[in-house]
Amino acid sequence: MSNHTIVSVFILQGFSDVPELQLLSVTAFFLIYVASVLGNLSIVAAVTLDTRLHTPMYFFLKHLSLVDICSVSTTLPRALWATILDSGEISLPACAFQLFAFICLVSTESFLITSMAYDRCLAIYRPLLYGTIMNPKTCASLVLVAWISGLLYAAFHTFNTFSLPFCGPNVIDHFFCDIGPLMRLACANADTHEATGFAVSGCIILSCFALIILSYIRILATILQIRSEASRWKAFSTCSSHLATVLLFYGTGSSAYMRPASGYTPLQGRLAAVFYSILTPSLNPLIYSLRNKDMQAALRKLYLQAPS
């Protein structure tokens, strides 16, 4: 260790190793970023301004959109700016903060999605008690717990990653500071840190996913007991958007955080990151407005109705 210089600055590789693809990547991801921010802001504004959407389901959706805006803004603007300037330098404290913020936001989204599954389960399984149980205080408490849990989870991973020594090389084969690419740069054996992080991530992710599965088992069992086909479809349609979000979020996120960093190549890690850090926040507004008539009406009112 004494013969090495402690790294104080990292260099982010960017979206692609091929220079010819950098401009194309910047253009594509800039458009995706703008669409993501505008789409999620539209959801937040529509839910806030339309009193018909002042229900627990849309309360959680508004906070999910806020998390998505922050999440995509944590990684993408810096990566775009670095590519344009052809300088991917990022200081060690800034890198640590970016990792902390991103993990916090992604894990908070996971906890919010779990709360939304509980909300849908109560709405279908216990409709008469739904309004009493899911009161504003309960909803606010669930959101607060999601944020606190996300902060603690992010603090653990940030400490677990940056307690490793970094003394060169300093090129991160990624477009933002993520756990796997950073651990590959450690100049000490990272196996224990990697195993610990993998175990904690596995427990958290699988616990949330198990709660979601149990909620949908109860939802499905309740729907199958409904005699009217129209009523069954109406009940299921209230869950379809959330189910699509669950499949998208866990399908992409688990591919990166449910296996050790040594289990995939840097290119595979970068592609997986594009899906869970960029495309998922961008697609959520589309998922929740595509077949949701109440949301469509609120968005039309937001953008098309002339001010009185």
C-alpha positions in Angstrom: 0.0 0.0 0.0 2.8 2.4 0.8 4.0 2.2 -2.8 0.7 3.3 -4.2 -1.0 6.7 -4.5 -4.5 6.9 -3.0 -7.0 7.7 -5.7 -8.7 11.1 -5.3 -10.2 11.3 -8.7 -12.0 8.7 -10.8 -12.6 8.8 -14.6 -16.0 7.6 -15.8 -15.8 5.7 -19.1 -19.1 6.9 -20.4 -21.9 5.3 -22.4 -19.6 3.5 -24.9 -16.0 2.7 -25.5 -16.5 3.5 -29.2 -16.0 7.3 -29.8 -18.2 7.2 -32.8 -21.1 6.1 -30.7 -20.7 8.7 -28.0 -22.6 11.5 -30.0 -25.4 9.1 -30.8 -25.6 8.0 -27.2 -25.7 11.6 -25.9 -28.5 12.6 -28.3 -30.6 9.5 -27.5 -30.2 9.7 -23.7 -30.8 13.4 -23.7 -34.1 12.9 -25.3 -35.0 10.1 -23.0 -34.0 12.2 -20.0 -36.2 15.1 -21.1 -39.1 12.7 -21.7 -38.6 11.1 -18.3 -38.5 14.4 -16.4 -41.5 15.9 -18.3 -43.5 12.6 -18.0 -43.0 12.3 -14.3 -43.5 16.0 -13.6 -46.8 15.6 -15.5 -47.9 12.8 -13.2 -46.9 14.8 -10.1 -48.8 17.9 -11.3 -51.9 15.9 -12.4 -52.2 14.1 -9.1 -51.6 17.3 -7.1 -54.1 19.4 -9.0 -56.9 17.0 -9.7 -59.0 16.3 -6.6 -60.3 13.0 -8.1 -56.8 11.6 -7.8 -56.4 12.4 -4.1 -56.5 8.7 -3.2 -53.8 6.4 -1.6 -52.9 4.8 -5.0 -52.2 8.1 -6.6 -50.5 9.5 -3.5 -47.9 6.7 -3.8 -47.7 7.2 -7.6 -46.9 10.9 -7.1 -44.0 10.0 -4.7 -42.8 7.2 -7.1 -42.7 9.9 -9.9 -40.7 12.2 -7.6 -38.2 9.5 -6.8 -37.9 8.7 -10.6 -37.1 12.3 -11.4 -34.4 12.4 -8.7 -33.1 9.0 -9.7 -32.6 9.7 -13.3 -31.2 13.2 -12.5 -28.6 11.7 -10.2 -26.8 9.8 -13.0 -27.8 11.0 -16.5 -27.1 14.8 -16.6 -23.5 14.4 -15.3 -22.9 11.5 -17.7 -24.2 13.6 -20.6 -22.2 16.7 -19.6 -19.0 14.6 -19.2 -19.4 13.1 -22.6 -20.0 16.4 -24.3 -16.9 17.9 -22.6 -14.9 14.7 -23.2 -14.0 14.7 -19.5 -15.3 12.0 -17.2 -13.4 13.1 -14.1 -15.3 12.8 -10.8 -13.8 13.3 -7.4 -13.9 10.5 -4.8 -16.4 12.4 -2.5 -18.6 13.2 -5.5 -18.5 9.6 -6.6 -19.4 8.4 -3.1 -22.3 10.9 -3.0 -23.6 9.8 -6.4 -23.5 6.2 -5.3 -25.3 7.0 -2.0 -28.0 9.1 -3.7 -28.6 6.6 -6.5 -28.8 3.5 -4.1 -31.0 5.5 -1.8 -33.5 6.5 -4.6 -33.6 3.1 -6.2 -34.2 1.3 -2.8 -36.8 3.9 -1.8 -38.6 3.1 -5.1 -38.5 -0.6 -4.2 -40.1 0.1 -0.8 -42.7 2.4 -2.4 -43.6 -0.3 -5.0 -44.0 -2.7 -2.1 -46.3 -0.3 -0.3 -48.3 0.1 -3.5 -48.8 -3.6 -3.7 -50.2 -3.6 -0.1 -52.5 -0.7 -1.1 -53.9 -2.6 -4.0 -54.3 -5.8 -1.9 -56.4 -3.9 0.7 -58.4 -2.2 -1.9 -59.5 -5.5 -3.4 -59.4 -7.9 -0.5 -60.8 -5.5 2.2 -62.7 -2.8 0.3 -65.0 -1.9 3.3 -62.0 -1.3 5.6 -59.8 0.2 2.9 -60.6 3.8 3.6 -60.2 3.3 7.3 -56.8 1.5 7.1 -55.3 3.5 4.3 -55.9 6.9 5.8 -53.6 9.9 5.1 -51.5 9.2 8.2 -50.9 5.6 7.2 -49.9 6.6 3.6 -47.5 9.3 4.9 -46.0 6.8 7.4 -45.4 4.3 4.6 -43.7 6.9 2.5 -41.6 8.0 5.4 -40.5 4.5 6.2 -39.6 3.9 2.5 -37.3 7.0 2.6 -35.7 6.1 6.0 -35.1 2.5 4.8 -33.6 3.8 1.6 -31.2 6.1 3.4 -30.1 3.3 5.7 -29.6 0.9 2.9 -27.7 3.4 0.9 -25.5 4.3 3.8 -24.6 0.6 4.3 -23.6 0.1 0.6 -21.7 3.4 0.4 -19.7 2.5 3.5 -19.2 -1.1 2.3 -17.9 0.1 -1.0 -15.7 3.1 0.0 -14.2 1.4 3.0 -12.1 -0.4 0.4 -8.8 1.2 -0.6 -8.5 2.7 -4.1 -4.9 3.2 -5.2 -5.1 2.8 -9.0 -6.3 2.3 -11.7 -9.0 4.9 -11.5 -11.0 4.4 -14.7 -14.6 3.3 -13.9 -15.9 1.2 -16.7 -19.4 2.7 -16.4 -21.3 5.9 -17.0 -21.9 6.5 -13.2 -20.4 5.4 -9.9 -22.0 2.0 -9.2 -21.0 -0.7 -6.8 -19.7 -3.4 -9.1 -17.4 -1.3 -11.3 -16.0 0.4 -8.2 -15.2 -2.8 -6.4 -13.3 -4.0 -9.5 -10.9 -1.0 -8.9 -10.2 -1.8 -5.3 -6.5 -2.6 -4.6 -7.5 -5.0 -1.9 -9.5 -8.2 -1.9 -13.1 -7.2 -2.2 -14.6 -10.7 -1.9 -15.8 -10.2 1.7 -17.3 -6.7 0.9 -18.9 -8.1 -2.2 -20.4 -11.1 -0.4 -21.7 -8.9 2.4 -23.3 -6.5 0.0 -24.8 -9.3 -2.0 -26.3 -10.9 1.1 -27.9 -7.7 2.3 -29.2 -6.8 -1.1 -30.6 -10.3 -1.5 -32.4 -10.1 1.8 -33.9 -6.7 1.1 -34.9 -7.3 -2.5 -36.3 -10.8 -1.9 -38.2 -9.6 1.2 -39.9 -6.8 -0.8 -40.5 -9.1 -3.8 -42.0 -11.8 -1.5 -44.4 -9.3 0.1 -45.5 -8.2 -3.4 -46.0 -11.8 -4.4 -48.1 -12.5 -1.3 -50.2 -9.4 -2.0 -50.9 -10.6 -5.6 -51.7 -14.1 -4.4 -54.4 -12.6 -2.2 -55.5 -10.2 -5.0 -55.8 -13.1 -7.5 -57.6 -15.3 -5.0 -60.1 -12.5 -4.3 -60.6 -11.7 -8.0 -61.3 -15.4 -8.8 -64.2 -15.3 -6.3 -65.9 -12.5 -8.1 -68.8 -13.9 -10.2 -69.1 -11.1 -12.7 -66.5 -11.2 -15.5 -66.8 -7.4 -15.9 -66.2 -6.9 -12.2 -63.2 -9.3 -12.3 -61.7 -7.4 -15.1 -62.3 -4.0 -13.4 -60.6 -5.3 -10.2 -57.6 -6.6 -12.1 -57.3 -3.5 -14.3 -56.6 -1.4 -11.1 -53.5 -3.6 -10.5 -52.2 -4.0 -14.1 -50.1 -0.8 -14.2 -48.5 -1.6 -10.8 -47.8 -5.2 -11.9 -46.1 -3.9 -15.1 -44.0 -1.6 -12.9 -43.0 -4.5 -10.6 -42.0 -6.7 -13.6 -40.0 -3.9 -15.2 -38.3 -2.7 -12.0 -37.4 -6.1 -10.5 -36.7 -7.7 -13.9 -34.0 -5.1 -14.7 -32.7 -4.3 -11.2 -32.3 -7.9 -10.1 -30.1 -8.6 -13.1 -27.5 -6.1 -11.7 -27.9 -6.4 -7.9 -28.8 -10.1 -7.4 -25.5 -11.5 -8.7 -21.9 -10.7 -7.8 -20.0 -8.1 -9.8 -17.7 -10.9 -11.1 -20.7 -12.6 -12.6 -21.0 -10.2 -15.5 -18.8 -8.2 -17.9 -18.6 -4.4 -17.7 -20.6 -4.2 -21.0 -23.4 -6.3 -19.5 -23.4 -4.2 -16.4 -23.6 -1.0 -18.4 -26.5 -2.4 -20.5 -28.4 -3.5 -17.4 -27.8 -0.1 -15.8 -29.4 1.6 -18.9 -32.6 -0.4 -18.2 -32.9 0.0 -14.5 -31.5 3.5 -14.1 -32.8 5.2 -17.3 -35.6 3.3 -19.1 -37.5 2.2 -16.0 -38.0 5.8 -14.7 -38.9 6.9 -18.2 -41.5 4.2 -18.8 -43.3 4.5 -15.5 -45.4 7.6 -16.6 -46.4 5.8 -19.8 -47.3 2.6 -17.9 -49.6 4.5 -15.5 -51.3 6.7 -18.1 -51.6 4.3 -21.1 -54.8 2.5 -19.9 -55.8 4.6 -16.9 -58.8 6.7 -17.8 -58.6 8.8 -14.7 -55.0 9.7 -15.3 -55.6 10.4 -18.9 -58.5 12.8 -18.0 -56.3 14.5 -15.4 -53.5 15.0 -18.0 -55.9 16.3 -20.6 -57.2 18.8 -18.0 -53.7 19.8 -17.1 -52.5 20.5 -20.6 -55.6 21.2 -22.8 -58.0 23.0 -20.6 -57.6 26.7 -20.9 -57.2 28.6 -17.7 -60.3 30.4 -16.5 
